[in-house]
């Protein structure tokens, strides 16, 4: 992998971590609006960058694919 690609992959991982942190913060903030919390959780609105469905193409699955290509 070229240096630029390695840097890009590391940045993608950082972005996924940032998305996770932002999703957690959003979930905490939404707790102030309990009438919407259950719906948000039911529809997975806090899953930014990944999915529980293994057939979905997500940022996380693409990063995993890039890493698998390197093995």
C-alpha positions as a Markdown table, in Angstrom:
| # | Residue | x | y | z |
|---|---|---|---|---|
| 1 | Unk | 0.0 | 0.0 | 0.0 |
| 2 | Unk | 1.3 | 3.4 | -0.9 |
| 3 | Unk | 1.9 | 6.0 | 1.8 |
| 4 | Unk | -1.0 | 8.1 | 0.6 |
| 5 | Unk | -3.3 | 5.1 | 0.8 |
| 6 | Unk | -2.1 | 4.2 | 4.3 |
| 7 | Unk | -2.8 | 7.8 | 5.4 |
| 8 | Unk | -6.2 | 7.7 | 3.8 |
| 9 | Unk | -7.1 | 4.4 | 5.5 |
| 10 | Unk | -6.0 | 5.7 | 8.9 |
| 11 | Unk | -8.1 | 8.8 | 8.3 |
| 12 | Unk | -11.1 | 6.7 | 7.4 |
| 13 | Unk | -10.7 | 4.8 | 10.7 |
| 14 | Unk | -10.5 | 8.1 | 12.6 |
| 15 | Unk | -13.7 | 9.3 | 10.8 |
| 16 | Unk | -15.5 | 6.1 | 11.8 |
| 17 | Unk | -14.4 | 6.6 | 15.4 |
| 18 | Unk | -15.6 | 10.2 | 15.3 |
| 19 | Unk | -18.9 | 9.1 | 13.8 |
| 20 | Unk | -19.3 | 6.7 | 16.7 |
| 21 | Unk | -18.6 | 9.5 | 19.2 |
| 22 | Unk | -21.0 | 11.8 | 17.5 |
| 23 | Unk | -23.7 | 9.2 | 17.4 |
| 24 | Unk | -23.3 | 8.6 | 21.1 |
| 25 | Unk | -23.5 | 12.3 | 21.7 |
| 26 | Unk | -26.6 | 12.6 | 19.5 |
| 27 | Unk | -28.2 | 9.7 | 21.3 |
| 28 | Unk | -27.6 | 11.3 | 24.7 |
| 29 | Unk | -29.1 | 14.6 | 23.5 |
| 30 | Unk | -32.1 | 12.9 | 22.1 |
| 31 | Unk | -32.9 | 11.5 | 25.5 |
| 32 | Unk | -34.2 | 14.9 | 26.3 |
| 33 | Unk | -37.0 | 14.1 | 23.8 |
| 34 | Unk | -38.2 | 10.8 | 25.0 |
| 35 | Unk | -41.1 | 10.7 | 22.6 |
| 36 | Unk | -38.6 | 10.3 | 19.8 |
| 37 | Unk | -36.0 | 8.1 | 21.4 |
| 38 | Unk | -37.6 | 4.7 | 20.9 |
| 39 | Unk | -38.3 | 5.4 | 17.2 |
| 40 | Unk | -34.7 | 6.5 | 16.7 |
| 41 | Unk | -33.3 | 3.4 | 18.3 |
| 42 | Unk | -35.7 | 1.1 | 16.4 |
| 43 | Unk | -34.6 | 2.5 | 13.1 |
| 44 | Unk | -30.9 | 2.6 | 13.9 |
| 45 | Unk | -30.5 | 6.3 | 13.4 |
| 46 | Unk | -27.4 | 6.2 | 15.6 |
| 47 | Unk | -25.5 | 3.7 | 13.4 |
| 48 | Unk | -23.5 | 6.1 | 11.4 |
| 49 | Unk | -21.0 | 4.4 | 9.1 |
| 50 | Unk | -22.1 | 0.8 | 9.8 |
| 51 | Unk | -25.1 | -1.4 | 9.7 |
| 52 | Unk | -26.3 | -4.5 | 11.5 |
| 53 | Unk | -27.3 | -5.9 | 8.1 |
| 54 | Unk | -24.2 | -7.8 | 6.8 |
| 55 | Unk | -25.3 | -7.2 | 3.2 |
| 56 | Unk | -25.3 | -3.4 | 3.5 |
| 57 | Unk | -22.4 | -1.5 | 2.0 |
| 58 | Unk | -21.2 | 1.0 | 4.6 |
| 59 | Unk | -18.1 | 3.0 | 5.3 |
| 60 | Unk | -17.1 | 0.4 | 7.9 |
| 61 | Unk | -17.5 | -2.5 | 5.5 |
| 62 | Unk | -15.4 | -0.7 | 2.9 |
| 63 | Unk | -12.7 | 0.0 | 5.4 |
| 64 | Unk | -12.8 | -3.7 | 6.4 |
| 65 | Unk | -12.5 | -4.7 | 2.7 |
| 66 | Unk | -9.5 | -2.4 | 2.2 |
| 67 | Unk | -7.8 | -4.0 | 5.2 |
| 68 | Unk | -8.7 | -7.5 | 4.0 |
| 69 | Unk | -7.1 | -6.7 | 0.6 |
| 70 | Unk | -3.9 | -5.9 | 2.4 |
| 71 | Unk | -3.7 | -9.3 | 4.2 |
